[in-house]
Amino acid sequence: MDREISLKEIRKNKLKKIILVGGVFVCIVLSIMVFQSILKPNINKSQIRTCIVDKGKIEATISARGVIVPEFESVITSSIASKIIDVYHRSGDIVKKGDSILLLDKEEIMNTRKKMLEDKQLKNNDSRNKQLEFKRALNDLKISKSIKELSIKNLESYMNEARILEDLGGGTMEEVEQAEFKLKVAQIEMKQLDKKIEQQQTRIEIEVESRRIEEGFQDRKLKVLEKQIEQADVKAEYDGVITWVNEEFGKTVGRKETIARMADLSTYIVNCSISDIHSEKIHLGCNVIIDVNSEKILGTISQISASSSNGEVSFSVKLADEKSKFLRPNLAVNVYVITSCKEDVVRVRNGGFYNGSKKLSVFKIEGGEAIKVKLETGVNNYEFVEIVSGLSPGDELIISDMTDKLRHEKLTLIEQQEK
C-alpha cells in the first residue's frame, strides 16, 4: 500500500528542483558572458597610459646625445725630465689651490742649477779680471799721455828759443828745423796715444756690455730653471678635483709629458653629438634643452665642429645654470635642440603611440571603450606631439604603444588588475 508523502517532503523536493534549475540558468548566463568576452576584444586599464588632449606651445626639437664635462679642465705636465717619487692625491680627490698633487725627483735639475751658478760665478770672475787688465792698460796709456804732454811743452819751448836765437844770429836754421821736427813727431805720438786710450775705453765698455748681456742670459736660464724646480712640486692651480694622475711610483717621465689632469667642478658644459643629416639645423646660439635625470636645464650652442666624424657632428652647449646641483662630470644626458616653436596648438603628451608618422591610427577613450580614430600630426618634441586633425582638446587618448591592437576598431576597457 502506497505511503502518503508528507507536505514537508513535497516542499523539500520542490526546493531542490528550483535550486537545480537556478544553478543551470546561472551557468548558462555565465557561459554566455564568458563567450561574449572572448569574442569582444578588451584591454586592462592597468596596462595602458592615457593623456588628455590640450592646447599650448610646442618647441620642435631634434634629439642628440651629450656628456656633462667640467667647463674648465687643465692638463698638468712635467716641468722636467724626471721620475715620480711620491703621489699625494689620486683620481677623484678634491683639492684646494696650492695643494701638492705629486712630487718629481729634483736631484738632477738641482745639480744643473748648482753648475749654472758656478759657471756664472766663474764668468763673472773672468770678466772682472779682464776689466782690471783693460783698466790697468788704460791707466798706463794715460800716464804715457801725461809724459808726452810734458815732452811736447818742452819741445815747444825749445823750438821757440831756437827761432829767437836764429833771429838774433846766435843760432842756425838747421837747429830750428830740427826742433820743429821733434815737436811734430811728439804731436803725432800724442795723437796715437789719444787713439789708443779711446780704443782701450771702448774695449772696456764692450767687455762690460758683453758681460751684462751674458749675465742677463744666464739669469734668464736660471729663472726658467728655478720655475721648473718649483713646478716639480706639482700643485693644484685652483680649487677642483683630480680627474687623472700618474700613480706609477718610480716611472720616468719626459719634460712636458702629461702627469695629471684636474677640473674646476664649479661650472659645467655639455659635449654633444648629433647625426650629420641634421647639421644644417644647428647653429651657434641655438637654444637647447638638457634632460638630466628628468630635470630640464636650458642652454645654448656655443661651439660647433667644422667637420663630421663617423656620420656625426659634435657641438658644445653652454648651460644657463652651469652650477646646477644635478650636474655631475661624465654623466650621459639626452639633448634636445630646439629648431622652431609653435604657440597655441592642439597637442598631446608624447608616448609609445607616436612612431614619427604624419598619419597614424590611435585609440580614443569614450565611456568604457577605446575607439580607433585616424590622426594627423604636426611638429613634435620629446614631450609633446602636435595634433593637426582627429582629436580635440579634452579628448582622452591612449598614449601607450597599441600596435598589436590596431586590427580592432573598438576595445572594451576592463577594470581587473594584472596578476
Phi, psi and omega in degrees: 000131184292143179269136180286130181282134183285158179298326181294320180290323179300316180295321181295316179296321180296320180294322178298318180296320180296316180297318181296313179296318180297319180298316179298319181297315179298318179298319180296316180298314180298320179298318179297317181296317179296317180298319179295321181293329178290319181288326184266120182294144179216173178211143181282130180301330182288348182265359184233158173244137180236164179210145178273130177291136178221189178239144180176198183266143173231126174259113180292132183227160169239143187272146176215170176253150180212160176228129179283129179226154175300141180295325181238118175229130183247148177259128179258122181249159178287131180280345182219161170281117188201200174220153183281125180245347177198146178235121184265331180225149181242174183305133179094348180287137174277132182231156175257158178303129179096348178293137177287135180259309174208169184236133177257152178291123184252007185301312183296315182290329176292323175294321177297318179298315179299317179296320179295321178294320178294319179297321178297317180295319179298318180290326175297316179296316180298319179294319179297320178297317178297318180295322177296318178296317180294320180292324178296316178296323178295319178296320177299319179293322180293322176296317178299322179295318180298318178296317180295323178298318177295320179297318180296317178300319179295319180292322178297318179295318180296318180296320179296319179296321179297321179293319180296315179296321180294323178292326182274354178088007180266358180221177182245161178295329181297320179294324178294313181297321179296319178295319178296321181295313180298325179292318180296319179298316180296321179293322177294317178299326177296318178297322178296319178297317177301319180294317179296319178298316179298317179296319180294321177296319177297319179299318179296316180298319179296317180297315180297315181293319179299317180292325178296316180294314181296319179294322177297319178296316178296320180296321179294319177297319178295322180296317177298317180296318178299322179294319178296320178296318179297319182285346176296334168274087189294119184235156178290133181275345180199170176293131180181206182228144176281119179267337176195144176211142177285111185258014182277098179300135179082355181291134177281132178235145180272164177296136182072010175282139180292127180239346178196160173225143176219155185229150174271110185273012180278336180222150183227159168230176178236123174270124189237162173218145182214152179303139183291353175290342178259009187301328181283348183267348181253143180206164180300136180089355180296135180286145185222147174247126178255124179264104180252097181050050179074358173268132183263126177236129181275156178196179178225150178288122183253342182204140179229134179293149184285338182220165180263158178221128181054038177077014181229150176250134180261146176207161181245147181240127173269126186274145176292321177246080185285357179245019183303142181292345181275351184279135177222142180296141177066019177277125178283136183223159172272138184238134180235113180271122182279120182257334178199171182217135178235133182262150171052053177249156174288129186214162175217153182295140181293146181195193183294339181293335188265123181246012179096350181286150177283331178233131180205164178258139182221175179245127177255138181278125174225112182065234179258019183232159174249115184258131179284131177227159178264141188232140172245127184250162178240234180288162180209164170215189182295344187250320186227159173234132178283135176258112180277318177203159177111336178219158179234159176306134182102338177293149178253125186243139171282116183261003174285165177287115183244027184304319183287354180251359186291349177286345179262146177272337185210143178232141176268133179272127179245153187265343186301144184275156177291143176266000000 
